[in-house]
Amino acid sequence: MESHAQPESAASDEGAKQAVDQDHERLHAISRRIQHSASDGAALAAALEEFHTALVDHFSNEEYPQGVLAALARRAPAEREAFAEILAEHESFLSNVQELLSQARDGKVPAAGLAARATMLARILGEHERRERAAMSALVQSRPAPPG
């Protein structure tokens, strides 16, 4: 019975990693739209709205008990600590995107300036993503291969 749990949780870890990777692709596509919306305040506001919604969904999926946190719960405390900083950054990203979105809706800040700030935030999010991907890969790779 115990030997069956390992492959099952390994598959679960891989599934969580794949879901995170799909979310990242969606976020990259929205980031590109934000960059291309620097001259159109309405398009920028719409892209920022979609970006915020996508981030909320993405972070919720990561933090959902069957998502990344489920994989982490099965790990040693040191491995969980590696994710603590990554997960703690989520609220900051959401707050920053919400601020940009409010400013875009308000229309008082030039779209080009907001797009530049959003692009910088997307770069920081990219670094967050790289660390997250490395940590997720380490989780998946450290699992024993299923017997076969």
C-alpha positions as CSV (number, residue, x, y, z in Angstrom):
1,M,0.0,0.0,0.0
2,E,2.8,2.5,0.9
3,S,4.7,1.9,-2.3
4,H,1.5,2.8,-4.3
5,A,1.3,6.2,-2.6
6,Q,4.7,7.4,-3.9
7,P,3.9,7.1,-7.6
8,E,0.5,8.6,-7.1
9,S,1.9,11.7,-5.3
10,A,4.7,11.9,-7.9
11,A,2.0,12.1,-10.6
12,S,0.2,14.7,-8.6
13,D,3.4,16.8,-8.3
14,E,3.9,16.5,-12.1
15,G,0.3,17.6,-12.7
16,A,0.7,20.6,-10.4
17,K,3.9,21.6,-12.3
18,Q,2.2,21.3,-15.6
19,A,-0.7,23.4,-14.5
20,V,1.7,26.1,-13.2
21,D,3.5,26.0,-16.6
22,Q,0.3,26.5,-18.5
23,D,-0.7,29.5,-16.3
24,H,2.7,31.0,-16.9
25,E,2.2,30.8,-20.7
26,R,-1.1,32.6,-20.3
27,L,0.5,35.3,-18.2
28,H,3.3,35.8,-20.8
29,A,0.7,36.3,-23.5
30,I,-1.1,38.9,-21.5
31,S,2.2,40.6,-20.6
32,R,3.0,40.9,-24.3
33,R,-0.4,42.6,-24.8
34,I,0.3,45.0,-22.0
35,Q,3.6,46.0,-23.7
36,H,1.8,46.6,-27.0
37,S,-0.8,48.7,-25.3
38,A,1.4,51.6,-24.3
39,S,-0.3,54.1,-26.6
40,D,-3.9,53.0,-25.9
41,G,-5.2,53.6,-22.3
42,A,-8.4,51.6,-22.8
43,A,-6.5,48.6,-24.2
44,L,-4.0,48.8,-21.4
45,A,-6.7,48.9,-18.8
46,A,-8.4,45.9,-20.3
47,A,-5.0,44.0,-20.5
48,L,-4.2,44.9,-16.9
49,E,-7.7,43.7,-15.8
50,E,-7.1,40.4,-17.5
51,F,-3.6,40.2,-16.1
52,H,-4.9,40.8,-12.5
53,T,-7.6,38.1,-13.0
54,A,-5.1,35.7,-14.4
55,L,-2.7,36.3,-11.5
56,V,-5.5,35.8,-9.0
57,D,-6.4,32.5,-10.7
58,H,-2.8,31.4,-11.0
59,F,-1.9,32.2,-7.4
60,S,-5.2,30.5,-6.2
61,N,-4.3,27.4,-8.1
62,E,-0.8,27.3,-6.6
63,E,-2.1,27.9,-3.1
64,Y,-5.0,25.5,-3.5
65,P,-4.7,22.5,-1.2
66,Q,-4.5,20.1,-4.2
67,G,-2.0,22.3,-6.0
68,V,1.5,23.2,-5.1
69,L,0.7,23.3,-1.4
70,A,-0.3,19.6,-1.6
71,A,3.0,18.7,-3.1
72,L,4.8,20.8,-0.4
73,A,2.8,19.2,2.4
74,R,4.4,15.9,1.6
75,R,7.9,17.3,1.7
76,A,10.5,18.0,4.5
77,P,10.4,21.3,6.3
78,A,13.5,22.5,4.5
79,E,11.9,21.9,1.1
80,R,8.7,23.8,2.2
81,E,10.8,26.7,3.3
82,A,12.2,27.1,-0.2
83,F,8.7,27.9,-1.4
84,A,7.8,30.3,1.5
85,E,9.4,33.3,-0.1
86,I,7.9,32.5,-3.5
87,L,4.4,32.2,-2.1
88,A,4.8,35.3,0.0
89,E,5.4,37.4,-3.1
90,H,2.0,36.7,-4.5
91,E,0.2,39.3,-2.5
92,S,2.8,42.0,-3.5
93,F,2.3,41.2,-7.2
94,L,-1.5,41.4,-6.9
95,S,-1.3,44.7,-5.0
96,N,1.0,46.2,-7.6
97,V,-1.1,45.1,-10.6
98,Q,-4.2,46.4,-8.8
99,E,-2.6,49.8,-8.3
100,L,-1.6,49.9,-12.0
101,L,-5.1,48.9,-13.0
102,S,-6.7,51.6,-10.8
103,Q,-4.4,54.2,-12.4
104,A,-5.2,53.0,-15.9
105,R,-8.9,53.2,-15.2
106,D,-8.5,56.7,-13.7
107,G,-6.8,57.9,-16.9
108,K,-4.6,60.5,-15.1
109,V,-1.4,58.7,-15.7
110,P,-0.1,58.3,-19.3
111,A,-0.6,54.8,-20.7
112,A,3.0,54.7,-21.8
113,G,4.2,55.2,-18.2
114,L,1.8,52.6,-16.9
115,A,2.9,50.1,-19.6
116,A,6.5,50.7,-18.7
117,R,5.8,50.0,-15.0
118,A,3.7,46.9,-15.9
119,T,6.6,45.7,-18.1
120,M,9.0,46.1,-15.2
121,L,6.6,44.2,-13.0
122,A,6.3,41.5,-15.6
123,R,10.1,41.1,-15.6
124,I,10.1,40.7,-11.8
125,L,7.3,38.2,-12.2
126,G,9.4,36.4,-14.7
127,E,12.2,36.1,-12.1
128,H,9.6,34.8,-9.6
129,E,8.5,32.3,-12.2
130,R,12.0,31.1,-12.9
131,R,12.6,30.5,-9.2
132,E,9.1,28.8,-8.9
133,R,9.8,26.6,-11.9
134,A,13.2,25.5,-10.5
135,A,11.6,24.7,-7.1
136,M,8.8,22.8,-8.7
137,S,11.2,20.8,-10.9
138,A,13.3,20.0,-7.8
139,L,10.1,18.7,-6.1
140,V,9.2,16.5,-9.1
141,Q,12.7,15.3,-9.7
142,S,13.3,14.3,-6.1
143,R,10.4,11.9,-6.2
144,P,11.3,8.3,-6.9
145,A,10.3,7.1,-10.4
146,P,7.2,4.9,-10.5
147,P,8.0,1.2,-10.7
148,G,7.6,-0.1,-14.2
